């Protein structure tokens, strides 16, 4: 290599290498400091795009799980109301069966019918007042969720295709027709459950209550099927979210073992580069010694 004062190619080459080493060291320190492998688009443009989509999908899945749990709670609320109505209907069936017997007197018919009507009114009250959250009616009323035609749609996934429709409007409508309704002022409008004022009415009430119990059972069965399906949906979305988070983590998260090794490597290269640059710059002194000779 020729000795030159105007241009020290060795020094320039080492300076360029030091700049690259310093950049690599800065990248390693940034990743160790932030915990992320991708801190800007220049780190991995394609990886950042994929990671952003995965992160958005994971965020949607998280919201979908929240929706699904709320949907499950809403259906459980309706099912609990029907459960209590089943208990009431069982008692009404008992009273109707007693009233259908020929041993009863007028006073006994009056007593049994009084309880029968009170129970019917309570069932209507349950239908009218069962609600979820901030007063969302579930079983009765023009805006109630489960009595509306075509049912209610729950968003249970991160895409528009992932919905669950629960339609029990036919069964709930039949129950509403049977038990009647309770107005906001407490006025009870009787349904089709009849009365126990006579033995004949008692016999009729047995069949009426049997039909009501079947309608309530059908509504609970439909709700139960939807709740079972929703359980599987929640499990599936949870598994997908776990896999999505893992995929995003593989792209975004820094590998501390690798980055610590890179940092140590670049630090050693920086130290050795500075030492070699010092030696390279000393070649000018060799030229000066030639001139003194």
HELIX and SHEET records of a PDB file:
HELIX    1   1 UNK A    9  UNK A   34  1                                  26    
HELIX    2   2 UNK A   41  UNK A   43  5                                   3    
HELIX    3   3 UNK A   45  UNK A   99  1                                  55    
HELIX    4   4 UNK A  106  UNK A  129  1                                  24    
HELIX    5   5 UNK A  169  UNK A  179  1                                  11    
HELIX    6   6 UNK A  199  UNK A  252  1                                  54    
HELIX    7   7 UNK A  256  UNK A  281  1                                  26    
HELIX    8   8 UNK A  283  UNK A  292  1                                  10    
SHEET    1   A 2 UNK A 131  UNK A 132  0                                        
SHEET    2   A 2 UNK A 136  UNK A 137 -1                                        
SHEET    1   B 2 UNK A 152  UNK A 155  0                                        
SHEET    2   B 2 UNK A 163  UNK A 166 -1                                        
SHEET    1   C 2 UNK A 181  UNK A 182  0                                        
SHEET    2   C 2 UNK A 188  UNK A 189 -1                                        
END                                                                             
